Amino acid sequence: MKRSFKAYLKCQSGATAVEYGIIIGMIVLVAIIGITALGSANEDNWDNVSDSVANAG
């Protein structure tokens, strides 16, 4: 039993999956932050267009 426990501790396949999960999570987080920032900037641009059209008439 002691030998199988040592083999379990040396197994790194689970660690690799966790590392990939962390990397994917970080990529998703950056994508969400970027999309949110671009969405806010885009909304501000359309608000300016709307105001310009309303003031032109």
mmJSON file of the N, C-alpha and C atoms, coordinates in Angstrom:
{"data_MODEL":{"atom_site":{
"group_PDB":["ATOM","ATOM","ATOM","ATOM","ATOM","ATOM","ATOM","ATOM","ATOM","ATOM","ATOM","ATOM","ATOM","ATOM","ATOM","ATOM","ATOM","ATOM","ATOM","ATOM","ATOM","ATOM","ATOM","ATOM","ATOM","ATOM","ATOM","ATOM","ATOM","ATOM","ATOM","ATOM","ATOM","ATOM","ATOM","ATOM","ATOM","ATOM","ATOM","ATOM","ATOM","ATOM","ATOM","ATOM","ATOM","ATOM","ATOM","ATOM","ATOM","ATOM","ATOM","ATOM","ATOM","ATOM","ATOM","ATOM","ATOM","ATOM","ATOM","ATOM","ATOM","ATOM","ATOM","ATOM","ATOM","ATOM","ATOM","ATOM","ATOM","ATOM","ATOM","ATOM","ATOM","ATOM","ATOM","ATOM","ATOM","ATOM","ATOM","ATOM","ATOM","ATOM","ATOM","ATOM","ATOM","ATOM","ATOM","ATOM","ATOM","ATOM","ATOM","ATOM","ATOM","ATOM","ATOM","ATOM","ATOM","ATOM","ATOM","ATOM","ATOM","ATOM","ATOM","ATOM","ATOM","ATOM","ATOM","ATOM","ATOM","ATOM","ATOM","ATOM","ATOM","ATOM","ATOM","ATOM","ATOM","ATOM","ATOM","ATOM","ATOM","ATOM","ATOM","ATOM","ATOM","ATOM","ATOM","ATOM","ATOM","ATOM","ATOM","ATOM","ATOM","ATOM","ATOM","ATOM","ATOM","ATOM","ATOM","ATOM","ATOM","ATOM","ATOM","ATOM","ATOM","ATOM","ATOM","ATOM","ATOM","ATOM","ATOM","ATOM","ATOM","ATOM","ATOM","ATOM","ATOM","ATOM","ATOM","ATOM","ATOM","ATOM","ATOM","ATOM","ATOM","ATOM","ATOM","ATOM","ATOM","ATOM","ATOM"],
"id":[1,2,3,4,5,6,7,8,9,10,11,12,13,14,15,16,17,18,19,20,21,22,23,24,25,26,27,28,29,30,31,32,33,34,35,36,37,38,39,40,41,42,43,44,45,46,47,48,49,50,51,52,53,54,55,56,57,58,59,60,61,62,63,64,65,66,67,68,69,70,71,72,73,74,75,76,77,78,79,80,81,82,83,84,85,86,87,88,89,90,91,92,93,94,95,96,97,98,99,100,101,102,103,104,105,106,107,108,109,110,111,112,113,114,115,116,117,118,119,120,121,122,123,124,125,126,127,128,129,130,131,132,133,134,135,136,137,138,139,140,141,142,143,144,145,146,147,148,149,150,151,152,153,154,155,156,157,158,159,160,161,162,163,164,165,166,167,168,169,170,171],
"type_symbol":["N","C","C","N","C","C","N","C","C","N","C","C","N","C","C","N","C","C","N","C","C","N","C","C","N","C","C","N","C","C","N","C","C","N","C","C","N","C","C","N","C","C","N","C","C","N","C","C","N","C","C","N","C","C","N","C","C","N","C","C","N","C","C","N","C","C","N","C","C","N","C","C","N","C","C","N","C","C","N","C","C","N","C","C","N","C","C","N","C","C","N","C","C","N","C","C","N","C","C","N","C","C","N","C","C","N","C","C","N","C","C","N","C","C","N","C","C","N","C","C","N","C","C","N","C","C","N","C","C","N","C","C","N","C","C","N","C","C","N","C","C","N","C","C","N","C","C","N","C","C","N","C","C","N","C","C","N","C","C","N","C","C","N","C","C","N","C","C","N","C","C"],
"label_atom_id":["N","CA","C","N","CA","C","N","CA","C","N","CA","C","N","CA","C","N","CA","C","N","CA","C","N","CA","C","N","CA","C","N","CA","C","N","CA","C","N","CA","C","N","CA","C","N","CA","C","N","CA","C","N","CA","C","N","CA","C","N","CA","C","N","CA","C","N","CA","C","N","CA","C","N","CA","C","N","CA","C","N","CA","C","N","CA","C","N","CA","C","N","CA","C","N","CA","C","N","CA","C","N","CA","C","N","CA","C","N","CA","C","N","CA","C","N","CA","C","N","CA","C","N","CA","C","N","CA","C","N","CA","C","N","CA","C","N","CA","C","N","CA","C","N","CA","C","N","CA","C","N","CA","C","N","CA","C","N","CA","C","N","CA","C","N","CA","C","N","CA","C","N","CA","C","N","CA","C","N","CA","C","N","CA","C","N","CA","C","N","CA","C","N","CA","C","N","CA","C"],
"label_alt_id":[null,null,null,null,null,null,null,null,null,null,null,null,null,null,null,null,null,null,null,null,null,null,null,null,null,null,null,null,null,null,null,null,null,null,null,null,null,null,null,null,null,null,null,null,null,null,null,null,null,null,null,null,null,null,null,null,null,null,null,null,null,null,null,null,null,null,null,null,null,null,null,null,null,null,null,null,null,null,null,null,null,null,null,null,null,null,null,null,null,null,null,null,null,null,null,null,null,null,null,null,null,null,null,null,null,null,null,null,null,null,null,null,null,null,null,null,null,null,null,null,null,null,null,null,null,null,null,null,null,null,null,null,null,null,null,null,null,null,null,null,null,null,null,null,null,null,null,null,null,null,null,null,null,null,null,null,null,null,null,null,null,null,null,null,null,null,null,null,null,null,null],
"label_comp_id":["MET","MET","MET","LYS","LYS","LYS","ARG","ARG","ARG","SER","SER","SER","PHE","PHE","PHE","LYS","LYS","LYS","ALA","ALA","ALA","TYR","TYR","TYR","LEU","LEU","LEU","LYS","LYS","LYS","CYS","CYS","CYS","GLN","GLN","GLN","SER","SER","SER","GLY","GLY","GLY","ALA","ALA","ALA","THR","THR","THR","ALA","ALA","ALA","VAL","VAL","VAL","GLU","GLU","GLU","TYR","TYR","TYR","GLY","GLY","GLY","ILE","ILE","ILE","ILE","ILE","ILE","ILE","ILE","ILE","GLY","GLY","GLY","MET","MET","MET","ILE","ILE","ILE","VAL","VAL","VAL","LEU","LEU","LEU","VAL","VAL","VAL","ALA","ALA","ALA","ILE","ILE","ILE","ILE","ILE","ILE","GLY","GLY","GLY","ILE","ILE","ILE","THR","THR","THR","ALA","ALA","ALA","LEU","LEU","LEU","GLY","GLY","GLY","SER","SER","SER","ALA","ALA","ALA","ASN","ASN","ASN","GLU","GLU","GLU","ASP","ASP","ASP","ASN","ASN","ASN","TRP","TRP","TRP","ASP","ASP","ASP","ASN","ASN","ASN","VAL","VAL","VAL","SER","SER","SER","ASP","ASP","ASP","SER","SER","SER","VAL","VAL","VAL","ALA","ALA","ALA","ASN","ASN","ASN","ALA","ALA","ALA","GLY","GLY","GLY"],
"label_asym_id":["A","A","A","A","A","A","A","A","A","A","A","A","A","A","A","A","A","A","A","A","A","A","A","A","A","A","A","A","A","A","A","A","A","A","A","A","A","A","A","A","A","A","A","A","A","A","A","A","A","A","A","A","A","A","A","A","A","A","A","A","A","A","A","A","A","A","A","A","A","A","A","A","A","A","A","A","A","A","A","A","A","A","A","A","A","A","A","A","A","A","A","A","A","A","A","A","A","A","A","A","A","A","A","A","A","A","A","A","A","A","A","A","A","A","A","A","A","A","A","A","A","A","A","A","A","A","A","A","A","A","A","A","A","A","A","A","A","A","A","A","A","A","A","A","A","A","A","A","A","A","A","A","A","A","A","A","A","A","A","A","A","A","A","A","A","A","A","A","A","A","A"],
"label_entity_id":["1","1","1","1","1","1","1","1","1","1","1","1","1","1","1","1","1","1","1","1","1","1","1","1","1","1","1","1","1","1","1","1","1","1","1","1","1","1","1","1","1","1","1","1","1","1","1","1","1","1","1","1","1","1","1","1","1","1","1","1","1","1","1","1","1","1","1","1","1","1","1","1","1","1","1","1","1","1","1","1","1","1","1","1","1","1","1","1","1","1","1","1","1","1","1","1","1","1","1","1","1","1","1","1","1","1","1","1","1","1","1","1","1","1","1","1","1","1","1","1","1","1","1","1","1","1","1","1","1","1","1","1","1","1","1","1","1","1","1","1","1","1","1","1","1","1","1","1","1","1","1","1","1","1","1","1","1","1","1","1","1","1","1","1","1","1","1","1","1","1","1"],
"label_seq_id":[1,1,1,2,2,2,3,3,3,4,4,4,5,5,5,6,6,6,7,7,7,8,8,8,9,9,9,10,10,10,11,11,11,12,12,12,13,13,13,14,14,14,15,15,15,16,16,16,17,17,17,18,18,18,19,19,19,20,20,20,21,21,21,22,22,22,23,23,23,24,24,24,25,25,25,26,26,26,27,27,27,28,28,28,29,29,29,30,30,30,31,31,31,32,32,32,33,33,33,34,34,34,35,35,35,36,36,36,37,37,37,38,38,38,39,39,39,40,40,40,41,41,41,42,42,42,43,43,43,44,44,44,45,45,45,46,46,46,47,47,47,48,48,48,49,49,49,50,50,50,51,51,51,52,52,52,53,53,53,54,54,54,55,55,55,56,56,56,57,57,57],
"pdbx_PDB_ins_code":[null,null,null,null,null,null,null,null,null,null,null,null,null,null,null,null,null,null,null,null,null,null,null,null,null,null,null,null,null,null,null,null,null,null,null,null,null,null,null,null,null,null,null,null,null,null,null,null,null,null,null,null,null,null,null,null,null,null,null,null,null,null,null,null,null,null,null,null,null,null,null,null,null,null,null,null,null,null,null,null,null,null,null,null,null,null,null,null,null,null,null,null,null,null,null,null,null,null,null,null,null,null,null,null,null,null,null,null,null,null,null,null,null,null,null,null,null,null,null,null,null,null,null,null,null,null,null,null,null,null,null,null,null,null,null,null,null,null,null,null,null,null,null,null,null,null,null,null,null,null,null,null,null,null,null,null,null,null,null,null,null,null,null,null,null,null,null,null,null,null,null],
"Cartn_x":[0.828,0.0,0.867,1.95,2.852,3.411,3.701,4.255,3.224,1.975,0.952,0.678,0.797,0.616,1.731,2.963,4.075,3.873,3.389,3.124,2.033,1.023,-0.052,0.491,1.404,1.97,2.836,3.439,4.285,3.478,2.238,1.396,1.124,1.385,1.241,0.138,-0.61,-1.626,-2.736,-3.115,-4.131,-3.637,-2.37,-1.796,-1.812,-1.552,-1.567,-2.968,-3.973,-5.352,-5.717,-5.271,-5.546,-4.858,-3.634,-2.913,-3.616,-4.073,-4.808,-6.113,-6.756,-7.987,-7.747,-6.656,-6.318,-6.009,-5.261,-4.931,-6.192,-7.084,-8.338,-9.175,-9.216,-9.967,-9.429,-8.103,-7.503,-7.802,-7.762,-8.08,-9.525,-10.429,-11.844,-12.043,-11.364,-11.481,-11.013,-9.885,-9.37,-10.329,-10.89,-11.842,-13.084,-13.591,-14.783,-14.484,-13.338,-12.965,-12.83,-12.186,-12.011,-13.33,-14.205,-15.502,-16.338,-16.273,-17.015,-16.506,-15.185,-14.618,-14.988,-14.908,-15.271,-16.762,-17.569,-19.007,-19.357,-18.691,-18.945,-18.509,-17.357,-16.882,-17.815,-18.29,-19.204,-20.531,-21.003,-22.251,-22.091,-20.96,-20.708,-20.69,-20.084,-20.049,-21.457,-22.295,-23.66,-24.492,-24.223,-24.912,-24.538,-23.263,-22.834,-23.488,-23.589,-24.265,-25.72,-26.377,-27.781,-27.984,-27.115,-27.219,-26.983,-26.034,-25.74,-26.919,-27.546,-28.704,-29.867,-30.069,-31.187,-30.962,-29.724,-29.431,-29.394,-29.218,-29.162,-30.538,-31.568,-32.914,-33.607],
"Cartn_y":[-1.198,0.0,1.253,1.2,2.351,2.654,1.607,1.77,2.419,1.996,2.586,4.042,4.381,5.768,6.65,6.135,6.899,7.098,6.06,6.182,7.214,7.26,8.242,9.657,9.85,11.182,11.631,10.688,11.04,11.289,10.853,11.02,12.505,12.972,14.4,14.693,13.687,13.916,14.831,14.711,15.591,17.022,17.182,18.527,19.237,18.499,19.097,19.569,18.773,19.172,20.427,20.512,21.7,22.921,22.748,23.874,24.362,23.432,23.832,24.531,24.051,24.691,26.119,26.328,27.681,28.591,28.08,28.886,29.258,28.292,28.572,29.577,29.434,30.381,31.791,31.929,33.255,33.846,33.023,33.51,33.983,33.209,33.593,34.894,35.042,36.26,37.48,37.367,38.481,38.793,37.747,37.968,38.693,38.313,38.972,40.436,40.694,42.08,42.896,42.327,43.044,43.313,42.32,42.499,43.531,43.515,44.506,45.913,46.071,47.396,47.872,46.983,47.376,47.674,46.92,47.165,48.523,48.899,50.212,51.331,51.174,52.189,52.279,51.143,51.136,51.803,51.541,52.163,53.684,54.13,55.58,56.207,55.512,56.042,56.161,55.164,55.216,56.277,56.481,57.561,58.919,59.091,60.351,60.538,59.466,59.551,59.923,59.297,59.575,61.013,61.501,62.902,63.869,63.547,64.417,64.468,63.333,63.295,64.057,63.9,64.588,66.102,66.551,67.976,68.595,67.778,68.295,68.705,68.1,68.352,69.44],
"Cartn_z":[0.0,0.0,0.0,0.714,0.766,-0.624,-1.383,-2.726,-3.662,-3.565,-4.433,-4.053,-2.772,-2.343,-2.897,-2.902,-3.476,-4.972,-5.647,-7.08,-7.334,-6.465,-6.593,-6.438,-5.498,-5.283,-6.457,-7.169,-8.311,-9.581,-9.6,-10.79,-11.019,-12.221,-12.512,-13.523,-13.94,-14.963,-14.447,-13.192,-12.624,-12.515,-12.185,-12.067,-13.417,-14.47,-15.803,-16.153,-15.816,-16.094,-15.313,-14.078,-13.262,-13.862,-14.308,-14.92,-16.18,-17.012,-18.213,-17.83,-16.799,-16.339,-15.877,-15.168,-14.7,-15.89,-16.86,-18.04,-18.806,-19.015,-19.726,-18.95,-17.626,-16.803,-16.927,-16.97,-17.11,-18.48,-19.52,-20.866,-20.935,-20.344,-20.339,-19.57,-18.44,-17.641,-18.43,-19.109,-19.913,-21.062,-21.678,-22.773,-22.275,-21.12,-20.573,-20.261,-19.667,-19.347,-20.627,-21.649,-22.915,-23.614,-23.648,-24.3,-23.557,-22.238,-21.454,-21.727,-21.787,-22.053,-23.452,-24.428,-25.792,-25.906,-25.196,-25.22,-24.65,-23.563,-22.961,-23.902,-24.532,-25.468,-26.669,-27.14,-28.278,-27.909,-26.716,-26.266,-26.182,-25.674,-25.6,-26.991,-27.963,-29.331,-29.904,-29.699,-30.226,-29.503,-28.219,-27.505,-28.102,-28.452,-29.078,-30.44,-31.218,-32.517,-32.329,-31.372,-31.105,-30.681,-29.822,-29.386,-30.542,-31.408,-32.555,-33.514,-33.741,-34.634,-34.02,-32.729,-32.061,-32.07,-31.902,-31.878,-33.272,-34.294,-35.669,-36.179,-35.625,-36.145,-35.484],
"occupancy":[1.0,1.0,1.0,1.0,1.0,1.0,1.0,1.0,1.0,1.0,1.0,1.0,1.0,1.0,1.0,1.0,1.0,1.0,1.0,1.0,1.0,1.0,1.0,1.0,1.0,1.0,1.0,1.0,1.0,1.0,1.0,1.0,1.0,1.0,1.0,1.0,1.0,1.0,1.0,1.0,1.0,1.0,1.0,1.0,1.0,1.0,1.0,1.0,1.0,1.0,1.0,1.0,1.0,1.0,1.0,1.0,1.0,1.0,1.0,1.0,1.0,1.0,1.0,1.0,1.0,1.0,1.0,1.0,1.0,1.0,1.0,1.0,1.0,1.0,1.0,1.0,1.0,1.0,1.0,1.0,1.0,1.0,1.0,1.0,1.0,1.0,1.0,1.0,1.0,1.0,1.0,1.0,1.0,1.0,1.0,1.0,1.0,1.0,1.0,1.0,1.0,1.0,1.0,1.0,1.0,1.0,1.0,1.0,1.0,1.0,1.0,1.0,1.0,1.0,1.0,1.0,1.0,1.0,1.0,1.0,1.0,1.0,1.0,1.0,1.0,1.0,1.0,1.0,1.0,1.0,1.0,1.0,1.0,1.0,1.0,1.0,1.0,1.0,1.0,1.0,1.0,1.0,1.0,1.0,1.0,1.0,1.0,1.0,1.0,1.0,1.0,1.0,1.0,1.0,1.0,1.0,1.0,1.0,1.0,1.0,1.0,1.0,1.0,1.0,1.0,1.0,1.0,1.0,1.0,1.0,1.0],
"B_iso_or_equiv":[0.0,0.0,0.0,0.0,0.0,0.0,0.0,0.0,0.0,0.0,0.0,0.0,0.0,0.0,0.0,0.0,0.0,0.0,0.0,0.0,0.0,0.0,0.0,0.0,0.0,0.0,0.0,0.0,0.0,0.0,0.0,0.0,0.0,0.0,0.0,0.0,0.0,0.0,0.0,0.0,0.0,0.0,0.0,0.0,0.0,0.0,0.0,0.0,0.0,0.0,0.0,0.0,0.0,0.0,0.0,0.0,0.0,0.0,0.0,0.0,0.0,0.0,0.0,0.0,0.0,0.0,0.0,0.0,0.0,0.0,0.0,0.0,0.0,0.0,0.0,0.0,0.0,0.0,0.0,0.0,0.0,0.0,0.0,0.0,0.0,0.0,0.0,0.0,0.0,0.0,0.0,0.0,0.0,0.0,0.0,0.0,0.0,0.0,0.0,0.0,0.0,0.0,0.0,0.0,0.0,0.0,0.0,0.0,0.0,0.0,0.0,0.0,0.0,0.0,0.0,0.0,0.0,0.0,0.0,0.0,0.0,0.0,0.0,0.0,0.0,0.0,0.0,0.0,0.0,0.0,0.0,0.0,0.0,0.0,0.0,0.0,0.0,0.0,0.0,0.0,0.0,0.0,0.0,0.0,0.0,0.0,0.0,0.0,0.0,0.0,0.0,0.0,0.0,0.0,0.0,0.0,0.0,0.0,0.0,0.0,0.0,0.0,0.0,0.0,0.0,0.0,0.0,0.0,0.0,0.0,0.0],
"pdbx_formal_charge":[null,null,null,null,null,null,null,null,null,null,null,null,null,null,null,null,null,null,null,null,null,null,null,null,null,null,null,null,null,null,null,null,null,null,null,null,null,null,null,null,null,null,null,null,null,null,null,null,null,null,null,null,null,null,null,null,null,null,null,null,null,null,null,null,null,null,null,null,null,null,null,null,null,null,null,null,null,null,null,null,null,null,null,null,null,null,null,null,null,null,null,null,null,null,null,null,null,null,null,null,null,null,null,null,null,null,null,null,null,null,null,null,null,null,null,null,null,null,null,null,null,null,null,null,null,null,null,null,null,null,null,null,null,null,null,null,null,null,null,null,null,null,null,null,null,null,null,null,null,null,null,null,null,null,null,null,null,null,null,null,null,null,null,null,null,null,null,null,null,null,null],
"auth_seq_id":[1,1,1,2,2,2,3,3,3,4,4,4,5,5,5,6,6,6,7,7,7,8,8,8,9,9,9,10,10,10,11,11,11,12,12,12,13,13,13,14,14,14,15,15,15,16,16,16,17,17,17,18,18,18,19,19,19,20,20,20,21,21,21,22,22,22,23,23,23,24,24,24,25,25,25,26,26,26,27,27,27,28,28,28,29,29,29,30,30,30,31,31,31,32,32,32,33,33,33,34,34,34,35,35,35,36,36,36,37,37,37,38,38,38,39,39,39,40,40,40,41,41,41,42,42,42,43,43,43,44,44,44,45,45,45,46,46,46,47,47,47,48,48,48,49,49,49,50,50,50,51,51,51,52,52,52,53,53,53,54,54,54,55,55,55,56,56,56,57,57,57],
"auth_comp_id":["MET","MET","MET","LYS","LYS","LYS","ARG","ARG","ARG","SER","SER","SER","PHE","PHE","PHE","LYS","LYS","LYS","ALA","ALA","ALA","TYR","TYR","TYR","LEU","LEU","LEU","LYS","LYS","LYS","CYS","CYS","CYS","GLN","GLN","GLN","SER","SER","SER","GLY","GLY","GLY","ALA","ALA","ALA","THR","THR","THR","ALA","ALA","ALA","VAL","VAL","VAL","GLU","GLU","GLU","TYR","TYR","TYR","GLY","GLY","GLY","ILE","ILE","ILE","ILE","ILE","ILE","ILE","ILE","ILE","GLY","GLY","GLY","MET","MET","MET","ILE","ILE","ILE","VAL","VAL","VAL","LEU","LEU","LEU","VAL","VAL","VAL","ALA","ALA","ALA","ILE","ILE","ILE","ILE","ILE","ILE","GLY","GLY","GLY","ILE","ILE","ILE","THR","THR","THR","ALA","ALA","ALA","LEU","LEU","LEU","GLY","GLY","GLY","SER","SER","SER","ALA","ALA","ALA","ASN","ASN","ASN","GLU","GLU","GLU","ASP","ASP","ASP","ASN","ASN","ASN","TRP","TRP","TRP","ASP","ASP","ASP","ASN","ASN","ASN","VAL","VAL","VAL","SER","SER","SER","ASP","ASP","ASP","SER","SER","SER","VAL","VAL","VAL","ALA","ALA","ALA","ASN","ASN","ASN","ALA","ALA","ALA","GLY","GLY","GLY"],
"auth_asym_id":["A","A","A","A","A","A","A","A","A","A","A","A","A","A","A","A","A","A","A","A","A","A","A","A","A","A","A","A","A","A","A","A","A","A","A","A","A","A","A","A","A","A","A","A","A","A","A","A","A","A","A","A","A","A","A","A","A","A","A","A","A","A","A","A","A","A","A","A","A","A","A","A","A","A","A","A","A","A","A","A","A","A","A","A","A","A","A","A","A","A","A","A","A","A","A","A","A","A","A","A","A","A","A","A","A","A","A","A","A","A","A","A","A","A","A","A","A","A","A","A","A","A","A","A","A","A","A","A","A","A","A","A","A","A","A","A","A","A","A","A","A","A","A","A","A","A","A","A","A","A","A","A","A","A","A","A","A","A","A","A","A","A","A","A","A","A","A","A","A","A","A"],
"auth_atom_id":["N","CA","C","N","CA","C","N","CA","C","N","CA","C","N","CA","C","N","CA","C","N","CA","C","N","CA","C","N","CA","C","N","CA","C","N","CA","C","N","CA","C","N","CA","C","N","CA","C","N","CA","C","N","CA","C","N","CA","C","N","CA","C","N","CA","C","N","CA","C","N","CA","C","N","CA","C","N","CA","C","N","CA","C","N","CA","C","N","CA","C","N","CA","C","N","CA","C","N","CA","C","N","CA","C","N","CA","C","N","CA","C","N","CA","C","N","CA","C","N","CA","C","N","CA","C","N","CA","C","N","CA","C","N","CA","C","N","CA","C","N","CA","C","N","CA","C","N","CA","C","N","CA","C","N","CA","C","N","CA","C","N","CA","C","N","CA","C","N","CA","C","N","CA","C","N","CA","C","N","CA","C","N","CA","C","N","CA","C","N","CA","C","N","CA","C","N","CA","C"],
"pdbx_PDB_model_num":[1,1,1,1,1,1,1,1,1,1,1,1,1,1,1,1,1,1,1,1,1,1,1,1,1,1,1,1,1,1,1,1,1,1,1,1,1,1,1,1,1,1,1,1,1,1,1,1,1,1,1,1,1,1,1,1,1,1,1,1,1,1,1,1,1,1,1,1,1,1,1,1,1,1,1,1,1,1,1,1,1,1,1,1,1,1,1,1,1,1,1,1,1,1,1,1,1,1,1,1,1,1,1,1,1,1,1,1,1,1,1,1,1,1,1,1,1,1,1,1,1,1,1,1,1,1,1,1,1,1,1,1,1,1,1,1,1,1,1,1,1,1,1,1,1,1,1,1,1,1,1,1,1,1,1,1,1,1,1,1,1,1,1,1,1,1,1,1,1,1,1]
}}}
